[in-house]
Amino acid sequence: LAETRLRDLLESGDLEATQEMTMNRLSHKVQESCSSLADEALATVLRSCLPSFGPDSDWPLNNLTQFVQFAGVELQRYRANMRQTEQTVERRMEVEIARQKANCWKSICGCTARCPGCGTKCNLELENHWPERPHECRRHLYPAFNGWQKQEGRKPFLLHCRAKAQWQIARTRPPIEPGGPERYWDNFQEMLEDEHPDWLDPLTRRPLPTMEPLEDYEEDATTAPEEIQREIEENRRAWANCKDSLLEHFTSMADDPDIEWLERFKREGGALGAEDFASIRDELFAVTPLESLDIMDNAISMDDTLGDELR
């Protein structure tokens, strides 16, 4: 718009009629021409952007045509640089917002490690706390929620993660490499020592009090404290109402419909069905703030490339 005002003034002859034209007088002329703009707000903004020069920089303008041409070229270059700058600033803002979201999410979710038995998330607030402090869960679940199955019949493993019987059962896992030997451990403790030492006390190599096996967590325990009985019931209720959907997730797991407490805890009309799995999976495994770290890294790489091109 400023370029257009300059050209209009030059073509109309108003600039030629001004004696001893200087930078300040030209700026004043352009300000006066803004009064003809229909949009008063736009005229005000344009007038506020026009410069005022001090005595040392209020140079005389002897060739107005050349100056207007030069000013037009410089204004076009300025606008092109501004567009590139705006794109760069916008990209950097997007990257910084993604970084802040990821950092905020890390602060909210804390340590992302999960119990090798039942899959419950570590309750500690920060990652990378091992070996100063092992992972810890204040509550545990049935290992079936983490995909563990009985060797015979591939039925769900429905013993509480802290039940003594659960810790005494031998464990097997597929080979690490195709064609390799199947991994085997005589009990859960051996598996933890071999593959998950960060869930054990680094000095004693024993489980923490919040993870150690207790007889009170056995399925047939009759003298367990009320809070443990309630925890067992909550696990049963959750499995009874989620199992049909979970079986769609753990495709090698077989159903065990003969469990005596299933119908007692199943909520009529409120239990998840096999048909609910797809929508739940899509929602749970959509892009999360932590996954946005990869997106952010790609954006930073693209941003650096753009910055190199601009330089």
Buried (B, 14 or more C-beta within 10 A) or exposed (E): BBBEBBBBBBEEEEBEEBEEBBBBBBBBBBBEBBEEBEEEEEBEEBBEEBEEEEEEEBEEBEEBEEBBBEBBEEBEEEEEEEEEEEEBEEBBEBBEEBBEBBEEBBEEBBBEBBBBBBBBBBEBEEEEBBEEBBBBBEBBBBBBBBBBBBEEEEBBBBBBBBBBBBBEBEBEEEEEEEEEEEBEBEBBBBBBBEBBBBBBBEEEEEBBEEBEBBEBBBEEBEEBEEEBBEBBEEBBBBBBBBBBBBBBEBEEBEEBEEBEBBEEBBEEEEBBEEEBBEEBEEEEEEEEBEEBBEBBEEBBEEBEEBEEEEE
